[in-house]
Amino acid sequence: HHHQSIIHPKAIMRLTLWTLSLSLLLVSWNFEEVHGFEKGLHSQLKQKLQEPRQIIAGPGPGPGPGPAGPGLRRGPRIQTGRARSSLMGTPKKLGIDAPVVAVSRRQALITSSWLPVLLTAAASVGTTIPPAAAAENMPISIPIQAFWSSVDGLNSGETEDNKSAVQFDYSAYRAMKEDPTRTPSFKKAIINRLGINPGQPKVVLDLGTGPFALFAIMAAELGATKVYAIESDPSAAESARLVIQKAGWTDIITVLEGYSNEITLPEKADFCIAEIVGSIATEEGAYATIQDAHARFLKNPDSPSSWIPQRIQTYAAPASYSLHNLFGPPDFDWAKLKDPVRFNCRDPGLQLLANPVLVEDVEFYNVQKGATATPSQDLLTFVVDAQRIQDNKTPLYDEFRRGNSSPEDSARLADETSHSLSGIAFWPRLILGDNIVVDSRGYGDGKQQRSHWQTVLPIMAGRPIGGLQGGEKISVKVDFNVPSVVAKPCQYSLVGKVEFPGSATDSTGST
């Protein structure tokens, strides 16, 4: 999860001695959460203000404290593209030389009650578009844009061979395993596939088996006669072998270490389990991986019953973001943020402004070797929903109150945030087949719900686009370059505009 906003050293120097004393107390304040996907991922880092330094407002790497600076980005080994992402840039990446300290959304809100001078400057900046009272000066169209790659801000490998691939740590795998919307659904789908032509031997392929070999063991327990479990991460592959040995399935399950496009199976599989789906569905390399598997690994790759999942999708909707409204120049520079912010799908700090639309739709049984995936539509159009603006005020108010803001400030901030746009949010949907679907957010409305997958929000303007009342048109050109080469990261581009009622612009992004 992630966002970066810079407080300049001069602002820190303005802090009073009592403020610094209070900040020292935070060093021993533990904000651990039970699971990464059960609490907002922003709220998992301790705040540290032990000395004047640059501060990045950003989420932590998961439960418990984490080191600052480059160490935070990597964590004890790696971070993940899902439940424990740390998208904090290093000092070098942000173009600064000073030490950095991470500040979560929750800690930033709590600190606001202790830094009145600093926050007064930050809060006075306001949004790009002033409130309705100044609507007469409102531009008729505001440009928005964002560009990033599938590995920006996420941990990838450290060698030339694997640095373009998203990797995971143990807690991320645990979150996947314990996700009640994911694991039971996959089990149902595996049972259904193994039930086809009962009595006949079944060979199963598990792409990305992980350290628990969860679905490989599940397939063996449910009657598969042979399972090939492929894992590219050496440590995860070694863990999988130990788990399989302990479970007593070494005669059925064979772990193959390496990227699947570099592996040859001794026989073809009846069906493939491929839970290699990112929070933007294609960001973990699923498209290129499935293209190769489709060509080489399956007995009947054109059949939907040969794949779990059968299809993966990405949905999108415009969104408001609490911290984007709370902090701004000169002390916070959102323009330095290049990676998308990643949210727990139940995080109230992000609120949608319109119903979601389909962006990606990849059918595993219908991929073409060498082709490049394209979005289901290259121009997204939304109309801001006035009712959603009103409905969003209550959860945003509660969010600011949890951060120790006063009732008056919380009401003001919630009102400003609910009437603003920070970017376009994305999240995945998996269609496993046999009427089994896994949603990371509510289907059709994007409602918050529990999931280990994240909601991804690229920030599309230095300051939020404010003054929204409902009826504004948001149009965004989508360019998702999803290559057919496993080792090449995906590139994502959004370019668009916000048009206010009465604007006589077209839908091409020009005014």
HELIX and SHEET records of a PDB file:
HELIX    1   1 PRO A    9  MET A   13  1                                   5    
HELIX    2   2 LEU A   17  LEU A   25  1                                   9    
HELIX    3   3 LEU A   26  SER A   28  5                                   3    
HELIX    4   4 LEU A   41  GLN A   44  5                                   4    
HELIX    5   5 PRO A   70  ARG A   74  1                                   5    
HELIX    6   6 PRO A   91  LEU A   94  1                                   4    
HELIX    7   7 ARG A  105  SER A  112  1                                   8    
HELIX    8   8 PRO A  116  ALA A  123  1                                   8    
HELIX    9   9 ALA A  132  ASN A  137  5                                   6    
HELIX   10  10 TYR A  170  GLU A  178  1                                   9    
HELIX   11  11 THR A  183  LEU A  194  1                                  12    
HELIX   12  12 LEU A  214  GLU A  221  1                                   8    
HELIX   13  13 PRO A  234  ALA A  247  1                                  14    
HELIX   14  14 SER A  260  GLU A  262  5                                   3    
HELIX   15  15 ALA A  286  ARG A  296  1                                  11    
HELIX   16  16 PRO A  304  SER A  306  5                                   3    
HELIX   17  17 SER A  322  LEU A  326  1                                   5    
HELIX   18  18 TRP A  334  LYS A  336  5                                   3    
HELIX   19  19 PHE A  364  ASN A  366  5                                   3    
HELIX   20  20 ALA A  386  ARG A  402  1                                  17    
HELIX   21  21 PRO A  407  SER A  418  1                                  12    
SHEET    1   A 3 ILE A   6  ILE A   7  0                                        
SHEET    2   A 3 GLN A  54  ALA A  57 -1                                        
SHEET    3   A 3 VAL A 100  VAL A 103  1                                        
SHEET    1   B 4 SER A 141  SER A 149  0                                        
SHEET    2   B 4 GLN A 491  GLU A 499 -1                                        
SHEET    3   B 4 LYS A 473  ASN A 481 -1                                        
SHEET    4   B 4 LEU A 379  VAL A 383 -1                                        
SHEET    1   C 5 ILE A 253  GLU A 257  0                                        
SHEET    2   C 5 LYS A 226  GLU A 231  1                                        
SHEET    3   C 5 VAL A 203  LEU A 207  1                                        
SHEET    4   C 5 PHE A 271  ALA A 274  1                                        
SHEET    5   C 5 TRP A 307  ILE A 308  1                                        
SHEET    1   D 3 LEU A 350  LEU A 352  0                                        
SHEET    2   D 3 ARG A 311  TYR A 321 -1                                        
SHEET    3   D 3 VAL A 357  GLU A 363 -1                                        
SHEET    1   E 4 LEU A 350  LEU A 352  0                                        
SHEET    2   E 4 ARG A 311  TYR A 321 -1                                        
SHEET    3   E 4 GLY A 423  GLY A 433 -1                                        
SHEET    4   E 4 ILE A 436  ASP A 439 -1                                        
SHEET    1   F 2 VAL A 341  ASN A 344  0                                        
SHEET    2   F 2 GLN A 454  LEU A 457 -1                                        
END                                                                             
